[in-house]
Amino acid sequence: SIITRTLVRHMLKKSIQKVGSGIKPPPGALVSVHYTGTFPDGRKFDSSRDRDVLFKFQLGAGQVIKGWDQCVADMSKGERCTVVLPPELAYGASGAGGVIPPNATLHFEIELFGW
């Protein structure tokens, strides 16, 4: 069943879909996740699941948008969540690569596999 606990922290809204192990990644860890990104209207703009390749990044190193660093740092191994990121924690006024418009609120489903 879906866990409906919702956390609102640093302007992001996180809902846990699957509870993890309780063990959170340490700062600087090279984390492995699957994700799907959508706009508020449900249109998908990117997904590691479509490529069937885990996405890896160094936690807290600024390699991803701010909302991802905040969200994944608060996840535990095996957790799957949905998160709503305001523009300030996503791509802001610049947008990204002609795919993400300026000042876009973004939705992500993220699953943390490990580090």
Beta strands, then each sheet from edge to edge (+ up, - down):
strand 1: 6-9
strand 2: 12-18
strand 3: 30-38
strand 4: 44-47
strand 5: 55-58
strand 6: 80-85
strand 7: 106-114
sheet 1: 1+ 2- 6+ 7- 3+ 4-
sheet 2: 1+ 2- 6+ 7- 3+ 5-
end
